[in-house]
Structures are given as structure tokens and as C-alpha cells.
Amino acid sequence: LPEGSIVEVHGGPYASGQIVPTFNCSRDKPCFLRGLNSETQPLVGYETIIKGSYVIIENFKITKDLSFRNHNTSTLHHVVVRNSDLFKVAIYGRSGYAFNHILVYNNNIHMDNFDNQGPDSPFFPERDTIGIATNEHSENVWILDNNIHDVAGDAIGTAHGAKYTARNYYIGRNLLHDTGENAVDLKEIQNVVISQNKMYNLYGPSWGNGVAGKGAAAVFHYGPSFSPRNLWLIYNEIHDASGAGIQVGGDQLHEIFVIGNIVHDIFHDDGDANGFSSWNSCKINFVGNVLYNNDNGIDVDSQTLCGQLILKKDRKSTRLN
């Protein structure tokens, strides 16, 4: 499609095959692919793969993957998806070309692929599905103001094996809740800000957490060889999880920052849930967080790689070695 194109989809449902549009658009003349409005969303029941540049996608109900991914050595940059009801968003480019400048804004994202009964949800084998998949060869990505829920795996993650080709992510003001595993689970990714999100109702019925029934909200760890680099978890509210509010572990090698978060109502029947837990980790800056009404506050394993947890409050700091 040439620059300045506006494609408005009516009718439906469209429920077979695959759609792979290419948008040859520009900053001055962007393209639009849209349904009529947020109340009248055409139903698309097949994977939609977006190629090209400077395109805005809005007002759709897509019940299969919306993919910002490589397709026959395609390129993608400056794309927005907004005001839609989505099944999943996948973001990954290809070796030698990072898909970039991507905004996922104000969408309702849900897979509905497990029996969600809150804390009474039946346990099930790991399915490893993700609401927004942050994968290799992607950069300058904003994930803002979405409602992501009822996903058997994680709401957002994971950069597993990405080797830091996933970078420059801002994850802000989202509602991340009612998942089988975690709200956010990040591994080989760098330069990440996770801010002002609400993470809740995370009871971990999936065995993907290692122990079913112990869900953690924000998890940062190896994947498979390295851990997140230059990650900032700031000003989030986390509550109603059964394992941990914030969990840093499994050979977290690089310095991370946990600042100004509110973590409360983290409980398990065994009484061993933690507001914050860490093991086998390096330098963690834990500053100005509020933890209350949890089974336990801060739980740190003495077996660490760098042996350093930095706690700060009102310009005073305590370093535990």
C-alpha cells in the first residue's frame, strides 16, 4: 500500500488464511488500517503479519496473533496498534535488522486459555504463552495503557535467548493481571523501564513457575545464559500474588534498580510468600519501596554471585554483604 493509504475494514468475521499487508508509508504521509471505531470492531480470526513502515492499526478484534515479526526478510519500523481487542502481540525482527519504533497502546489483550478461578484456579502444565512477546532483534518499543489478562503464561515477556538484541523497552501504566505465571518475566533484554503498572491476581496455577500455586508478579532472571541488563522497575503497584511480588534470581548478573514500588497482600497458605525475594544475584538497588501486609517482606539468599544488596531510605543506605 502506498503512503497516505487509509484502509477501513467492515463486516466479517474473517476467519481463515493469513493476512500479510505491506505499508510503504512515510512520516509525513502515514497509513491507517482500521475498523470503523472502538465499538464496531471487525473480527479477524487469522494471524496478521505487518510489514513496512509508518502505519497505525486500530479498532480491530483479532483472535489470533498480531505479529510484528520477520516474514521473508521483511522490515518494520514506526508502527502503532491501538484501541483494539487482541489475542497476542509478537515482536521480533531478524538477524541484521531490528524491528523498531513500535507502540502498543490502549488495547485489551487476552488469550482466555486457562480456567481462571482466581486463587482456586486448577493447576495445569506449563503452556508458556505470552500476551506481548518481547523477543530478539527488536528495539525502541513502548507498551502503554494496555489491559493484559487471562494468559496461561506471562502478560509480558521474555527475551529468552535474545542475547540483548531486544533493547530499549518502556512498559508503562498497564494492567497486568490474572495470568498462569507472571505479570512480567524478562531475561536477555537491555535498557528497560517498567513503570506505573498495576500487577495483581497472580496465583500461579501453571507449573511454569516451578511450583504450581505460587505466582510471582515481576520476575527477572537468566534466559538461558544471561539476565536483564540496565533494568528499572519503578513506581509500580503489586498485590494479590501467592509466591512473590518481585523476584530476582537465577544468576542475575547485571545491576538492576527497584525503586518506589508498592507491594502488598502477597500471601500463600504455607505462609512463605515474599514481597521481595532474590537468590544467586548481583547488585540490586532496592530504594524507597513500600512493602506491607505480606507473609514476609524481604527474603535474600546468602548464596549470591556478587554478594551485594543495596537498601536505601531517605539518603541513608545499608549494604548487606
C-alpha positions as CSV (number, residue, x, y, z in Angstrom):
1,L,0.0,0.0,0.0
2,P,1.4,3.5,-0.9
3,E,1.9,6.3,1.6
4,G,-1.2,8.0,2.8
5,S,-3.4,5.0,2.3
6,I,-6.4,4.5,4.6
7,V,-7.9,1.0,4.7
8,E,-11.2,0.7,6.6
9,V,-12.4,-2.8,7.2
10,H,-16.2,-3.5,7.6
11,G,-18.2,-6.7,8.0
12,G,-16.7,-10.0,9.0
13,P,-15.9,-12.3,10.6
14,Y,-12.8,-13.0,8.5
15,A,-11.7,-16.4,9.9
16,S,-9.4,-18.3,7.5
17,G,-5.9,-17.9,6.0
18,Q,-3.3,-15.3,6.8
19,I,-3.1,-11.6,6.1
20,V,0.3,-10.0,5.4
21,P,-0.1,-6.3,4.3
22,T,2.9,-4.2,3.4
23,F,2.8,-0.5,4.1
24,N,5.2,1.7,2.1
25,C,4.3,4.8,4.1
26,S,6.2,7.8,5.4
27,R,6.3,10.1,8.4
28,D,4.5,12.9,6.5
29,K,2.0,10.5,5.0
30,P,1.3,7.6,7.3
31,C,-1.1,4.8,6.6
32,F,-4.1,3.6,8.5
33,L,-5.6,0.1,8.8
34,R,-8.7,0.4,10.9
35,G,-12.1,-0.8,11.9
36,L,-14.9,1.7,12.0
37,N,-14.5,2.6,15.6
38,S,-13.7,1.1,19.0
39,E,-17.3,0.0,19.4
40,T,-17.6,-1.5,15.9
41,Q,-14.5,-3.7,15.5
42,P,-14.3,-6.2,12.6
43,L,-13.5,-9.7,13.8
44,V,-10.3,-11.2,12.2
45,G,-9.7,-14.8,13.1
46,Y,-6.3,-15.4,11.5
47,E,-2.7,-14.3,12.1
48,T,-2.0,-10.8,10.9
49,I,1.6,-10.0,10.0
50,I,2.5,-6.3,9.5
51,K,5.4,-5.3,7.1
52,G,6.7,-1.9,6.2
53,S,6.7,1.5,8.0
54,Y,4.6,4.3,9.4
55,V,1.3,2.6,9.9
56,I,-1.4,2.9,12.5
57,I,-3.6,-0.1,13.2
58,E,-6.8,0.5,15.2
59,N,-10.3,-0.7,16.1
60,F,-9.9,-4.4,15.4
61,K,-10.8,-7.6,17.2
62,I,-8.1,-10.1,16.3
63,T,-8.4,-13.6,17.8
64,K,-5.1,-14.9,16.5
65,D,-1.5,-13.5,16.7
66,L,-0.9,-9.9,15.6
67,S,2.7,-10.3,14.5
68,F,5.4,-7.7,14.2
69,R,7.8,-10.3,13.0
70,N,10.1,-11.3,10.2
71,H,8.4,-12.6,7.1
72,N,10.5,-13.4,4.1
73,T,13.3,-11.0,5.2
74,S,10.8,-8.2,5.8
75,T,11.4,-4.9,7.6
76,L,9.2,-3.0,10.1
77,H,9.5,0.4,11.8
78,H,7.2,3.1,13.2
79,V,4.1,1.1,13.7
80,V,1.2,1.6,16.2
81,V,-1.5,-0.7,17.3
82,R,-4.2,0.9,19.5
83,N,-7.7,0.7,20.7
84,S,-8.2,-2.9,19.8
85,D,-9.1,-6.3,21.3
86,L,-6.3,-8.7,20.7
87,F,-5.2,-12.3,21.4
88,K,-1.5,-11.8,21.3
89,V,1.2,-9.4,20.1
90,A,4.5,-10.8,19.0
91,I,7.5,-8.5,18.4
92,Y,10.8,-9.8,16.8
93,G,12.9,-9.0,13.9
94,R,15.7,-10.8,12.2
95,S,19.5,-11.0,12.3
96,G,20.9,-7.8,10.9
97,Y,17.7,-5.9,11.2
98,A,15.9,-4.9,14.4
99,F,12.2,-4.1,14.1
100,N,11.9,-0.7,15.8
101,H,9.8,2.2,17.0
102,I,6.7,0.1,17.9
103,L,3.9,1.3,20.1
104,V,1.3,-1.0,21.6
105,Y,-1.3,1.3,23.2
106,N,-4.6,1.0,24.9
107,N,-5.5,-2.5,23.9
108,N,-7.4,-5.3,25.6
109,I,-5.2,-8.3,25.3
110,H,-6.3,-11.8,26.4
111,M,-6.0,-15.4,25.4
112,D,-8.6,-17.0,27.7
113,N,-6.5,-20.2,27.6
114,F,-6.8,-21.4,31.1
115,D,-9.6,-21.9,33.7
116,N,-9.2,-18.7,35.7
117,Q,-10.9,-19.1,39.0
118,G,-8.6,-16.8,40.9
119,P,-6.8,-18.3,43.9
120,D,-8.9,-21.5,43.3
121,S,-7.7,-22.0,39.7
122,P,-6.9,-25.6,38.9
123,F,-3.3,-26.4,38.2
124,F,-2.2,-27.1,34.7
125,P,1.1,-28.0,32.8
126,E,3.2,-25.1,31.5
127,R,1.9,-23.6,28.3
128,D,4.4,-20.7,28.0
129,T,2.0,-18.4,26.2
130,I,2.6,-14.7,26.4
131,G,0.3,-11.7,25.9
132,I,3.0,-9.4,24.5
133,A,6.2,-11.3,23.4
134,T,9.3,-9.2,23.6
135,N,11.8,-11.1,21.5
136,E,15.1,-10.9,19.7
137,H,16.0,-8.1,17.2
138,S,13.6,-5.6,18.5
139,E,14.2,-2.1,19.9
140,N,12.6,1.2,20.8
141,V,9.3,-0.4,21.9
142,W,6.6,1.3,24.0
143,I,3.9,-0.8,25.7
144,L,1.5,1.6,27.3
145,D,-2.0,1.6,28.9
146,N,-3.0,-1.9,27.9
147,N,-5.1,-4.3,29.9
148,I,-3.4,-7.8,29.6
149,H,-5.1,-10.7,31.3
150,D,-6.2,-14.3,31.2
151,V,-3.0,-15.6,29.7
152,A,-1.8,-19.1,30.7
153,G,1.9,-17.9,30.8
154,D,3.0,-14.3,31.2
155,A,1.4,-11.0,30.4
156,I,4.7,-9.5,29.0
157,G,8.0,-11.4,28.4
158,T,10.5,-12.9,27.8
159,A,13.5,-12.2,25.5
160,H,14.6,-15.9,26.1
161,G,17.8,-16.4,24.2
162,A,17.7,-12.9,22.7
163,K,21.3,-12.1,23.6
164,Y,20.5,-8.5,24.2
165,T,19.2,-7.8,20.7
166,A,15.9,-6.9,22.5
167,R,16.5,-3.4,23.9
168,N,15.1,0.0,24.7
169,Y,11.7,-1.0,26.0
170,Y,9.3,1.2,28.0
171,I,6.5,-0.7,29.8
172,G,4.1,1.8,31.5
173,R,0.7,2.2,33.0
174,N,-0.6,-1.3,32.0
175,L,-3.0,-3.5,34.0
176,L,-1.2,-6.9,34.1
177,H,-3.3,-9.5,35.9
178,D,-4.9,-12.9,36.1
179,T,-2.2,-15.0,34.4
180,G,-1.0,-18.5,34.8
181,E,2.6,-17.5,35.6
182,N,3.8,-13.8,35.9
183,A,2.9,-10.3,35.0
184,V,6.3,-9.5,33.7
185,D,9.1,-12.1,33.0
186,L,12.2,-10.8,31.4
187,K,15.5,-12.4,30.5
188,E,18.1,-11.4,27.9
189,I,16.9,-7.8,27.3
190,Q,18.6,-4.5,28.0
191,N,17.6,-0.9,28.7
192,V,14.1,-1.4,30.1
193,V,11.9,0.8,32.2
194,I,8.8,-0.8,33.8
195,S,6.8,2.0,35.4
196,Q,3.4,2.8,36.9
197,N,1.9,-0.6,36.1
198,K,-0.6,-2.4,38.3
199,M,0.1,-6.1,38.7
200,Y,-2.4,-8.3,40.6
201,N,-4.3,-11.6,40.9
202,L,-1.3,-13.7,40.2
203,Y,-1.8,-17.1,41.8
204,G,0.4,-19.2,39.6
205,P,-1.7,-22.2,38.6
206,S,0.8,-23.1,35.8
207,W,3.7,-25.4,36.6
208,G,5.8,-23.0,34.6
209,N,6.6,-21.3,37.9
210,G,8.4,-24.5,39.1
211,V,5.8,-25.0,41.8
212,A,2.2,-24.6,40.8
213,G,0.1,-22.3,43.1
214,K,2.9,-19.8,43.8
215,G,2.7,-17.0,41.4
216,A,5.1,-14.1,41.2
217,A,4.4,-10.7,39.7
218,A,7.7,-9.3,38.4
219,V,10.4,-11.8,37.6
220,F,13.9,-11.1,36.3
221,H,16.4,-13.9,35.7
222,Y,18.6,-15.8,33.2
223,G,17.4,-16.8,29.8
224,P,19.2,-19.2,29.1
225,S,22.7,-17.7,29.6
226,F,22.2,-14.1,30.7
227,S,19.9,-11.9,32.7
228,P,18.4,-8.5,32.1
229,R,20.8,-5.5,31.8
230,N,20.1,-2.0,32.9
231,L,16.5,-2.7,34.0
232,W,14.5,-0.2,36.1
233,L,11.3,-1.3,38.0
234,I,9.9,1.9,39.3
235,Y,6.6,3.2,40.8
236,N,4.5,0.1,40.2
237,E,1.8,-1.3,42.5
238,I,1.9,-5.1,43.0
239,H,-0.7,-7.0,45.1
240,D,-2.5,-10.3,45.4
241,A,0.1,-12.8,44.4
242,S,0.8,-16.1,46.0
243,G,4.6,-16.5,45.6
244,A,6.4,-13.2,45.4
245,G,5.7,-9.6,44.5
246,I,9.2,-9.0,43.0
247,Q,11.6,-11.9,42.3
248,V,15.2,-11.5,41.1
249,G,17.1,-14.7,40.8
250,G,18.8,-17.4,38.8
251,D,22.1,-15.8,38.1
252,Q,21.0,-12.2,37.7
253,L,24.5,-10.9,36.7
254,H,23.8,-7.2,36.0
255,E,22.9,-4.3,38.2
256,I,19.2,-3.5,38.3
257,F,17.1,-0.9,40.1
258,V,14.0,-1.5,42.1
259,I,12.6,1.9,43.2
260,G,9.4,3.3,44.7
261,N,7.2,0.3,44.2
262,I,4.3,-0.6,46.5
263,V,3.9,-4.3,47.2
264,H,1.1,-5.6,49.4
265,D,-1.1,-8.6,50.1
266,I,1.3,-11.3,49.0
267,F,0.1,-14.5,50.7
268,H,0.3,-18.2,50.4
269,D,-1.4,-20.9,52.6
270,D,2.1,-22.1,53.6
271,G,3.0,-18.6,54.9
272,D,6.2,-18.4,52.8
273,A,5.3,-15.7,50.2
274,N,7.6,-12.7,49.9
275,G,7.2,-9.1,49.0
276,F,10.7,-9.3,47.5
277,S,12.9,-12.3,47.1
278,S,16.3,-12.8,45.5
279,W,19.0,-15.5,45.2
280,N,22.2,-16.0,43.1
281,S,22.1,-12.4,42.1
282,C,24.4,-9.5,41.7
283,K,24.0,-5.8,42.6
284,I,20.3,-4.9,43.3
285,N,19.5,-1.3,44.1
286,F,16.3,-1.6,46.3
287,V,15.3,2.0,47.1
288,G,12.2,3.7,48.6
289,N,9.9,0.7,48.2
290,V,6.9,0.1,50.4
291,L,6.1,-3.5,51.4
292,Y,3.2,-4.2,53.7
293,N,0.6,-6.9,54.6
294,N,2.7,-9.7,53.2
295,D,3.7,-13.1,54.6
296,N,7.3,-11.9,54.5
297,G,9.0,-8.7,53.5
298,I,12.5,-9.1,52.0
299,D,14.0,-12.6,51.6
300,V,17.5,-12.8,50.2
301,D,19.5,-16.0,49.9
302,S,23.1,-15.7,51.3
303,Q,24.4,-17.5,48.2
304,T,25.0,-14.6,45.8
305,L,27.3,-14.0,42.9
306,C,28.4,-10.5,43.8
307,G,27.1,-10.6,47.4
308,Q,25.5,-7.2,47.3
309,L,22.0,-5.9,48.1
310,I,21.8,-2.1,48.5
311,L,18.9,-0.8,50.6
312,K,18.3,2.9,50.8
313,K,15.9,5.1,52.6
314,D,15.9,8.9,53.0
315,R,19.5,9.2,51.8
316,K,20.7,6.6,54.2
317,S,21.9,3.2,52.9
318,T,22.6,-0.2,54.3
319,R,24.7,-2.6,52.3
320,L,24.3,-6.3,53.2
321,N,27.2,-8.4,52.1
